[in-house]
Structures are given as structure tokens and as C-alpha cells.
Amino acid sequence: MTVPQPRRIEEDLLDPGPNGGIRSLLYTVACYVLPALAVFVWLLTLSGQVPTGCVTDFTGGGCDSPRAHAIDSFVSGGPRFGLALVTSLLVAMVLRRIGTTWRTATLAMASSVVGGGLSTVLISAVTGEPIG
């Protein structure tokens, strides 16, 4: 009976797991989806009542409840959210390729931060809106 020899640490660092790339992408998606889900659930707790004394405009609009206004803002931010997510996924793939020793959660968090920043700069450059 042969006793298996323990793997050396260097082998683990130089030979990452075969599904490390997919897992880092899933963790990056989780860095976006979980906070967005928490915010959406919080939006559902806002008041659904129209403020008292609200006067509509001549088209009949303008009096939204805080919940409706917040959900509308949440949905209208979808394209920017999607661009930030896609940018972060691209950054995660690049970081996984060049940084094979990074842990999956660290790589996902770093790619989320860098991808979000890059998409903010990209949106600002395209739209001409100042950052901030």
C-alpha cells in the first residue's frame, strides 16, 4: 500500500483548479447581483402611498409614491448596471489569466471594483457627463 505524498504548495499555486475561471466569473456576478437584490427588497419596503397634497401636472402624471419613484430609478439604471457587470466580467477574465495565484473571492471583488470604475469612466467619456 502506497501512501500518497502531500502536494507541494508551489504545485497548488502554479496549477489552479480547472474550474477557477468559471467560479471567478460566478463570484463576480454575485458581487453585483446580491447587493442589487438586497436594494430591490429594500425598495419594496418603501411607502406605496402618494404623498398628501400632491398636485398632478396637466397630463395627470407627477404624483408617484416613493416606492414607484425608487423602482423606476432602479430600473432606469439597468443599462449602466449591465455595462458595469460586463466590464467586470472582462476584467475578471484578464485577472484570472495573469494572476493565477489569486483566490477566487479576491479576484471577483477586485474585478468588480475595477470594472465598475472603468465603466463609470467609459460612460462619462461617451455621454460627456462629469464623474461625480
GIUR-V247659 format. One record per helix or strand of 3 or more residues. SS is the DSSP state (a for helix, b for strand). FROM is the first residue (numbers start at 1). LEN is the number of residues. If there is no record, write none. Layout:
((SS & FROM & LEN) (SS & FROM & LEN))
This chain:
((a & 9 & 6) (a & 20 & 24) (a & 66 & 11) (a & 78 & 21) (a & 104 & 24))
